[in-house]
Amino acid sequence: MGPVARTHARPPYSPHYTNAVFRGWYDFGGGSIADMGHYSLWVVFRTLKLGAPVSVEATYSSACTLVDQVSTKIKNDYSFPLASTIRFKFAARDEFGPVDLWWHDGGMKPPTPEELYEDNRELAAEGMMFVGDRGKILAGFLIEDPQLIPEKKMRAYQGSQPAPHQRRDRDEQPRAFTDWIAACRGGKPSEAEFLHAGPIAEAFNLGAIACRVGKRIEWDAQNMKITNVPEANKYLYREYRKGWEL
């Protein structure tokens, strides 16, 4: 499943389509979340047993121009916004209750939690925040160095509990590559096998679609269909060039 636009002729090659910027074009990517979200939120999906969301909604930046001295929104039918916030709603599953997952990119951060005001701190440029019934945890982009906030709560926890489990550091990521090579050679499946990658890819492509249609979408995962915005279903499948079909 991959969102794609077909509202204009196929453009010629350009260096602006390569490397990190490919993700921003409807023709080639799914936006920032379809790039960075997979490895940032992989452990969250696995640990909380998240599957497909039941609904997704997005708010995002836009650009304007002057038409007859009046500010007019520019229609963009070719690329994802420079900044966005996407909300995924997941239903209860197994021993877990419903979960809301929020994604912020392009410098759009969530509101500073009151706990950081107490510590005279601000949210970092990137990271992750877990909001639960009994408090909040801040961590790095890959859930490294998780900390209860405010600091006094973390100090109290450290004084009464064993040291919390630490995510492996970014410098240790090459292990993921060796695990993958071992799986290709007949070893046990790697952590990134398709059975685990499917749900997170499904969710983030729906996030990309929500950015494109500008409406909350409700998802019927069983039938692979958006139920409340019928016109959005055209973005679920890619139109392949003749001879390149799958």
C-alpha positions as CSV (number, residue, x, y, z in Angstrom):
1,M,0.0,0.0,0.0
2,G,1.4,3.4,-1.0
3,P,-0.2,6.8,-1.6
4,V,0.5,8.4,-4.9
5,A,-0.9,11.2,-7.0
6,R,-1.6,11.1,-10.7
7,T,-2.7,14.7,-11.2
8,H,0.2,15.7,-13.4
9,A,2.5,14.3,-16.0
10,R,5.5,12.3,-14.9
11,P,8.3,14.8,-14.3
12,P,11.9,14.4,-15.6
13,Y,14.6,13.3,-13.3
14,S,15.8,15.9,-10.8
15,P,18.4,15.7,-7.9
16,H,15.6,17.1,-5.7
17,Y,14.0,13.6,-5.8
18,T,16.9,11.8,-4.3
19,N,18.4,11.1,-0.9
20,A,16.3,12.3,2.0
21,V,14.0,14.6,0.0
22,F,12.3,11.7,-1.9
23,R,10.0,11.2,1.0
24,G,8.4,14.6,0.5
25,W,6.9,13.9,-2.9
26,Y,3.6,12.1,-3.4
27,D,5.1,10.2,-6.3
28,F,8.0,8.7,-4.3
29,G,7.3,8.7,-0.6
30,G,4.9,8.9,2.3
31,G,6.1,12.0,4.1
32,S,8.3,12.3,7.1
33,I,6.4,9.7,9.2
34,A,6.7,7.0,6.5
35,D,10.5,7.6,6.7
36,M,11.4,8.3,10.3
37,G,8.4,6.8,12.1
38,H,9.2,3.2,11.3
39,Y,12.4,3.1,13.3
40,S,11.4,5.6,16.0
41,L,8.1,3.9,16.9
42,W,9.0,0.3,16.1
43,V,9.4,-0.7,19.7
44,V,6.2,1.1,20.7
45,F,4.2,-0.9,18.1
46,R,5.8,-4.1,19.3
47,T,5.5,-3.5,23.0
48,L,1.9,-2.2,23.0
49,K,0.9,-4.7,20.3
50,L,-0.4,-2.0,18.1
51,G,-2.0,-3.1,14.8
52,A,-3.9,-1.0,12.4
53,P,-5.5,2.2,13.7
54,V,-9.3,2.7,13.7
55,S,-9.0,6.3,12.7
56,V,-6.3,8.9,11.7
57,E,-6.5,12.7,11.5
58,A,-3.9,15.3,10.6
59,T,-3.3,19.0,10.9
60,Y,-0.5,20.5,8.8
61,S,1.2,23.7,7.5
62,S,0.2,25.4,4.3
63,A,1.5,28.2,2.1
64,C,-0.3,31.2,0.8
65,T,0.2,33.7,-2.0
66,L,-1.3,37.1,-2.9
67,V,-4.1,37.1,-5.5
68,D,-5.4,40.7,-6.2
69,Q,-3.8,41.7,-2.8
70,V,-5.8,39.0,-1.0
71,S,-4.0,36.1,0.8
72,T,-5.0,32.9,-0.9
73,K,-4.0,29.4,0.0
74,I,-1.8,27.6,-2.5
75,K,-3.2,24.3,-3.7
76,N,-0.5,21.6,-3.3
77,D,-1.2,18.4,-5.1
78,Y,2.3,17.1,-5.4
79,S,4.1,17.1,-2.0
80,F,3.6,16.6,1.7
81,P,3.5,19.6,4.1
82,L,6.6,21.1,5.7
83,A,5.2,20.3,9.1
84,S,2.3,18.2,10.4
85,T,0.7,16.6,13.5
86,I,-1.0,13.3,13.0
87,R,-3.2,11.5,15.5
88,F,-3.7,7.7,15.4
89,K,-6.4,6.1,17.5
90,F,-6.0,2.4,18.3
91,A,-8.7,0.2,19.8
92,A,-8.2,-1.9,22.9
93,R,-6.4,-5.2,22.3
94,D,-5.4,-8.2,24.5
95,E,-4.4,-6.8,27.9
96,F,-4.1,-3.2,26.6
97,G,-6.7,-0.5,26.6
98,P,-7.3,2.1,23.8
99,V,-4.2,4.2,22.8
100,D,-3.8,7.5,21.1
101,L,-0.5,8.0,19.3
102,W,0.5,11.5,18.2
103,W,3.2,12.3,15.6
104,H,4.8,15.8,15.3
105,D,7.2,16.8,12.6
106,G,8.6,19.9,10.9
107,G,9.2,21.7,14.2
108,M,5.6,21.3,15.4
109,K,6.0,20.1,19.0
110,P,3.3,19.1,21.5
111,P,2.6,21.6,24.3
112,T,5.3,21.7,26.9
113,P,4.1,19.5,29.8
114,E,3.6,21.2,33.2
115,E,6.2,18.8,34.6
116,L,8.9,20.5,32.6
117,Y,7.8,24.0,33.8
118,E,8.6,22.7,37.2
119,D,12.1,21.7,36.1
120,N,12.6,24.9,34.1
121,R,13.2,22.9,30.9
122,E,11.8,22.7,27.4
123,L,11.1,19.8,25.1
124,A,14.1,18.8,23.0
125,A,14.2,19.2,19.3
126,E,13.3,15.5,18.9
127,G,12.2,12.7,21.2
128,M,9.3,10.8,22.5
129,M,6.9,11.3,25.4
130,F,4.7,8.7,27.0
131,V,1.6,10.0,28.8
132,G,0.0,7.6,31.3
133,D,-2.5,7.7,34.1
134,R,0.2,8.1,36.7
135,G,2.7,10.4,35.0
136,K,4.8,11.1,32.0
137,I,8.1,9.7,30.6
138,L,10.5,11.5,28.2
139,A,12.9,9.6,26.1
140,G,15.1,10.1,23.0
141,F,14.0,9.5,19.4
142,L,14.8,5.8,19.7
143,I,13.4,5.6,23.3
144,E,17.0,5.9,24.7
145,D,17.5,7.3,28.2
146,P,13.9,7.3,29.4
147,Q,13.2,9.6,32.3
148,L,10.2,10.3,34.5
149,I,9.3,13.9,34.8
150,P,9.6,16.1,36.8
151,E,13.1,15.2,37.9
152,K,12.1,14.7,41.5
153,K,9.8,11.9,40.4
154,M,12.7,10.2,38.6
155,R,14.9,10.5,41.7
156,A,12.2,9.0,43.9
157,Y,11.8,6.1,41.4
158,Q,15.5,5.5,41.2
159,G,15.7,5.3,45.0
160,S,13.0,2.6,45.2
161,Q,13.3,0.6,42.1
162,P,15.9,-1.4,40.0
163,A,17.4,0.5,37.2
164,P,14.9,0.7,34.2
165,H,15.6,-1.2,31.0
166,Q,17.7,0.9,28.6
167,R,17.1,0.8,24.9
168,R,20.3,0.1,22.9
169,D,22.1,3.2,21.8
170,R,22.2,4.3,18.2
171,D,25.9,3.3,18.0
172,E,24.8,-0.3,18.4
173,Q,22.4,-0.3,15.5
174,P,24.7,-2.3,13.2
175,R,23.5,-5.4,15.2
176,A,20.2,-5.0,13.3
177,F,22.1,-5.5,10.0
178,T,23.9,-8.6,11.2
179,D,20.6,-10.1,12.5
180,W,19.0,-9.4,9.1
181,I,21.9,-11.1,7.3
182,A,21.7,-14.1,9.6
183,A,18.0,-14.4,8.9
184,C,18.7,-14.4,5.1
185,R,21.1,-17.2,5.7
186,G,18.4,-19.4,7.3
187,G,18.7,-18.2,10.9
188,K,15.8,-17.1,13.1
189,P,13.7,-14.2,11.7
190,S,15.1,-10.8,12.4
191,E,13.2,-8.2,14.6
192,A,12.3,-6.4,11.4
193,E,10.5,-9.3,9.7
194,F,7.5,-8.6,7.5
195,L,4.9,-9.8,10.1
196,H,6.0,-7.0,12.3
197,A,6.6,-4.4,9.6
198,G,3.1,-4.8,8.1
199,P,1.0,-3.1,10.8
200,I,3.4,-0.1,11.2
201,A,3.6,0.4,7.5
202,E,-0.2,0.2,7.2
203,A,-0.6,2.9,9.9
204,F,1.9,5.3,8.6
205,N,0.6,5.1,5.0
206,L,-2.8,6.0,6.4
207,G,-1.2,8.9,8.1
208,A,0.1,10.1,4.8
209,I,-3.3,9.8,3.3
210,A,-4.8,11.8,6.1
211,C,-2.3,14.6,5.3
212,R,-3.4,14.5,1.7
213,V,-7.2,14.6,2.1
214,G,-7.2,16.9,5.1
215,K,-9.9,15.0,6.9
216,R,-10.2,12.4,9.6
217,I,-10.3,9.0,8.1
218,E,-11.9,5.9,9.6
219,W,-10.2,2.6,8.7
220,D,-11.8,-0.8,8.2
221,A,-8.6,-3.0,8.4
222,Q,-10.5,-6.2,7.8
223,N,-11.7,-5.0,4.4
224,M,-8.8,-2.6,3.7
225,K,-11.1,0.3,3.2
226,I,-11.6,3.9,4.3
227,T,-15.2,4.0,5.3
228,N,-16.0,7.7,5.8
229,V,-14.1,9.4,3.0
230,P,-14.7,7.2,-0.1
231,E,-12.6,9.4,-2.4
232,A,-9.5,8.7,-0.2
233,N,-9.5,5.0,-1.1
234,K,-7.8,5.8,-4.4
235,Y,-4.6,6.6,-2.5
236,L,-4.4,3.1,-1.1
237,Y,-3.0,1.6,-4.2
238,R,-0.2,2.7,-6.5
239,E,-0.7,3.0,-10.2
240,Y,2.3,1.2,-11.8
241,R,3.6,1.9,-15.2
242,K,2.9,-0.7,-17.8
243,G,5.5,-3.5,-17.6
244,W,6.3,-2.7,-13.9
245,E,3.2,-4.1,-12.3
246,L,3.4,-6.3,-9.2
